[in-house]
Amino acid sequence: MVEVKTNSLKAWVLAARPKTLTGAAVPVMMALSLAFVDGGWGAFKVVPAVLCFLFAFIMQIDANFVNDYFDFKKGTDDEHRLGPRRACAQGWVTQHAMQRAINITTALACIVGLPLVIYGGWWTVAIGVACVLFCFLYTVYLSYRGLGDLLVLVFFGLVPVCATYYLQTGTVTKEVVESSIACGLVIDTLLVVNNYRDRDNDRRTGKRTLVVLIGPRASEILYFALALVAFHLGLAYFFSGRYFTFFLPAIYLSLHAHTYRKMKKIHQGKALNQILGMTARNIFIFGLTFSAGVIIDGL
């Protein structure tokens, strides 16, 4: 048992789940690499780029706090949980302190995101409000109705990639939309393996995730298929002669295939936590290889 003093710095670091920040960074990284090449160095806007990263990081932490608090209140995070321990459930952070932290991170995300109005117009406010709204709806309702994967596709793919690119260039291309879908599919593999690990506990507590609805075998296929489809969405770059953008992410696909085989072999239990870590690593490698390929092709 990890000894953590209540409401200590260590407790808040654990509650923030820093490993999940890679999922927040990848969409912004991909969008900025595309914008950098398509718009040119002279047109690259540093301030909105930094604000997009900060907004994504703060919203991810906010989502983690919301998830920690409301899953504890609903009784989902109990002694049967197989995943990493949660702050409220373990008593590392008090409920009152977590409520206050949620208020602070939500307000901070709004403060950081508001200046983007200068670069993108008032529609950025609508996007910011949607991000905050669905941050709460995901945990308190949608994840219990099998809709969590759809939200990942939208808010870790389409929204951050297209919005970040638009803030840099003032437009959105077909290739950017396809890339945003690929990004969302890749990041959803993290949710799939998380729910795959927790499927028995989720079924017991009435949390009807997509994994619970379709079963473990279909979820294994889904886990692999998400990455395969994401990789092949890069064919648009291949046919336009941007070969590095297409082929470098094959490194990711190879790593994902290895992780998939290991996931199937483990199948059940706490050992799947290592698959969660490997999946998070793979997602970051996808972002790096894609962004590197875009920049190399643009030289």
Phi, psi and omega in degrees: 000130179284127178269118182227127178289136183303130178061022178280170177301319179298321179297319181288326176296316178296320180293326181287340179053066185304334180296335181284349183293341177297323178295331177282327184283323188301312180299319180292319179300314180297315181296319182291325178295319178295317181293322180299317181284316184287325183265338181090154183301321183296333182265355184290130182257111185290315185300308178296331177297314179295317180296323178296317177298312182297316179299316180297316180295314182293319178295326177294316177296318178301315179298321179295319177296315179299315179298316180300311185291309187284328175294325175294316180296325181280347180087010179289322179270089179235195184293348180272353184297134180265337183283180177306145183296148180255148190297311181293317181297327181271353182079012179289327178232132179287157180299318180297317180295323179291321176301316180295320179296321178298317178299318183291312182292325177296314179296319181296320177299319179294320180295317180292322184281334185301320180298344178294344175303325181299325186264332186239352182091180187290347177297336179295332177294317179299319179294317179299317178297319179297319178299315180294314182300310184284342172302319179280316183298327179303309185285318188277342183216302193294323179293339178274356182241018177074018184254005181299322182293324177295320179295323177298315180301320183282310190263355171241003179231277186303309186294304184293321182291309183292319181293316180296317179296317181297320180297336178272322191244341183080011179207172175223128182261166177300320180295325179293318178298315179298320178294323180293323177294316177301317179299313179298320179295317180296315181292331179295338177301330178292319178293321181298313182290327177297313180286331175297317178296319187266011191301320182291316179292321179296320179296320181294323183267001177085016178271107187267074176288169178300323179297318178297321183289322186258346178092163186294320183294313178295328179291324176297316178297317179300317181304315180286320184296325180303314180290322181296315178295318179302316180297316184286344172295341177286356178300334178300324178286323179300312183289343177263010176084012179260077192288324180295324179297328178276314190278327182300320176296353174298334174299315177300313184299321178296315178295320180296320179298320177296317179296321178299315180297321179292321178300315179297322181292318179289312172069318188204152173102181184295338179300341178291348176298328178290330175292325176299314178296318178295323179294318177298320177297316181298320179299316180296322178294324175300313179299318180293313184292321177296311182296319178297318179297318179300315183290318178299315179295334182274352181289000000 
